[in-house]
Amino acid sequence: MVSDDTYIMFQALTSWTSPFTGVDKVTSGNPATGIELGYTNYEARYYELYISDIDNESLWNDMRTWSTVLLNEQ
């Protein structure tokens, strides 16, 4: 598997909560959806997100959950 040899990074190309490339690109409105996809399907450990998503308090519980998962992988 690729993740055994290198790091896989996922970069959001738009905000999940305030998408500027079209709402249809991130229909869940929650970056945790992308983190789960990358982690589950590609074993990705690094994610780049937009500040507007991180500042959105309604997402904090999901983001904390994924933070715990990812930090425990180290």
C-alpha positions as CSV (number, residue, x, y, z in Angstrom):
1,M,0.0,0.0,0.0
2,V,1.2,3.5,-0.8
3,S,0.8,4.7,2.7
4,D,3.4,2.2,3.9
5,D,6.0,4.1,1.8
6,T,5.0,7.7,1.9
7,Y,2.6,10.2,3.4
8,I,-0.8,10.9,1.8
9,M,-2.2,14.4,2.2
10,F,-5.7,15.7,1.5
11,Q,-6.2,19.3,0.8
12,A,-9.6,20.9,0.7
13,L,-10.0,23.0,-2.4
14,T,-12.9,24.9,-0.9
15,S,-14.5,25.5,2.4
16,W,-17.0,22.8,3.5
17,T,-19.3,25.3,5.3
18,S,-18.9,28.2,2.8
19,P,-17.9,26.6,-0.5
20,F,-16.8,29.0,-3.2
21,T,-16.5,26.4,-5.9
22,G,-20.1,25.2,-5.7
23,V,-22.2,23.8,-2.9
24,D,-22.7,20.5,-4.9
25,K,-18.9,19.8,-4.3
26,V,-19.3,19.4,-0.5
27,T,-22.9,18.5,0.1
28,S,-22.4,17.3,3.7
29,G,-21.1,20.7,4.7
30,N,-18.8,19.0,7.2
31,P,-15.1,18.5,6.7
32,A,-15.2,15.4,8.9
33,T,-16.8,13.7,5.9
34,G,-13.6,14.3,3.9
35,I,-11.4,13.3,6.8
36,E,-13.3,10.0,7.2
37,L,-13.1,9.2,3.5
38,G,-9.3,9.9,3.4
39,Y,-8.6,8.0,6.5
40,T,-10.8,5.0,5.8
41,N,-10.0,4.6,2.1
42,Y,-6.4,5.9,1.8
43,E,-5.1,5.8,5.4
44,A,-4.4,9.5,5.1
45,R,-3.1,11.2,8.3
46,Y,-2.7,14.8,7.2
47,Y,-5.5,17.2,6.2
48,E,-5.5,20.8,5.3
49,L,-8.8,22.7,6.0
50,Y,-10.1,26.2,5.7
51,I,-10.3,28.5,8.7
52,S,-14.0,29.0,8.2
53,D,-14.6,25.3,8.7
54,I,-12.3,25.1,11.8
55,D,-14.0,28.2,13.3
56,N,-17.5,26.7,12.8
57,E,-18.5,25.7,16.3
58,S,-21.2,23.3,15.1
59,L,-18.3,21.1,13.7
60,W,-16.1,21.1,16.7
61,N,-17.3,17.7,18.2
62,D,-16.6,15.9,14.9
63,M,-13.3,17.7,14.5
64,R,-12.2,16.8,18.0
65,T,-13.1,13.2,17.4
66,W,-11.0,13.1,14.3
67,S,-8.2,14.9,16.0
68,T,-8.1,12.2,18.7
69,V,-8.1,9.5,16.1
70,L,-5.3,11.0,14.0
71,L,-3.1,12.0,17.0
72,N,-3.3,8.4,18.3
73,E,-1.9,7.1,15.0
74,Q,1.5,8.7,15.7
